[in-house]
């Protein structure tokens, strides 16, 4: 069903984009409305949907209705990886996806997925004002994507079916994760067996024993209620993930300068508001989990760091000069220099 829906949307996009080259009036409006598809993996109660709807509202208002944005939540257009591939090919216009997925197209994004890269939100604030952001946006464009704005996936926590008291308790556990090889290697270093599952299949995967747990931002843990089937929520904060709003360069290049400006300004505002929300929501998310019966587990993360450090080193040594420059900038940010 998802494949059929994606095909129908792709055909609709081709028809709607034919208007991009037509005559335009104020605010980039054209003789026929342009319709853009925006997909994300979360439900309609999640803050990503709030972001998407805010972006949609601003684009449609500022273009006087000349640009329409159709939002498809909850993996209606496919998994996060599948949607990003659709955006790459131009059969989908926009997706909200973790930065780790972009590493499958450009190695520079592996820097973002290193373990314990950031320790607090002050450091992620600094990234947004740094040259590192510019470098990654260019890398994305070179790979066929336009990053319209940056919001947070957030600091990541493990949720496990069995009680976790120390790093040793992760040994032998099957963990749901995405497709990024660096991330897979990080969890393998903890003695776990990483297993790729879509977000929509993860709850059932834990319930049936396909996996023993998963790791995610607190907002996703709350949104998908993973704590119901994996009640031990480990305060590891082992990784920080960005969630850029990513547009197909093929679509972007067919738009006028005025239309591009409308999309960019709407995205930056919606992403900035969402990022600000994420910075203040961790405590309330933990309280929600605890109230619902989840167990908040605090462990010494030193051993986690020690086991993951060799993987960080593997993915940062012997890289290109551009990679080393990017890593150096972010390393300075994370060290507070």
Secondary structure as UniProt FT lines:
FT   HELIX           2..17
FT   HELIX           18..21
FT   HELIX           26..28
FT   STRAND          34..39
FT   TURN            44..45
FT   HELIX           47..62
FT   TURN            63..65
FT   STRAND          67..72
FT   TURN            74..77
FT   HELIX           80..89
FT   STRAND          94..98
FT   HELIX           99..102
FT   TURN            103..105
FT   HELIX           107..113
FT   TURN            115..116
FT   HELIX           121..128
FT   HELIX           131..142
FT   TURN            143..144
FT   STRAND          145..160
FT   HELIX           167..170
FT   TURN            171..172
FT   STRAND          174..177
FT   HELIX           181..189
FT   TURN            190..191
FT   STRAND          193..196
FT   HELIX           199..208
FT   STRAND          213..217
FT   HELIX           218..224
FT   HELIX           226..228
FT   STRAND          232..234
FT   STRAND          240..248
FT   HELIX           249..252
FT   TURN            253..254
FT   HELIX           257..291
FT   TURN            292..293
FT   STRAND          295..297
FT   HELIX           302..316
FT   TURN            317..318
FT   HELIX           321..334
FT   TURN            335..336
//
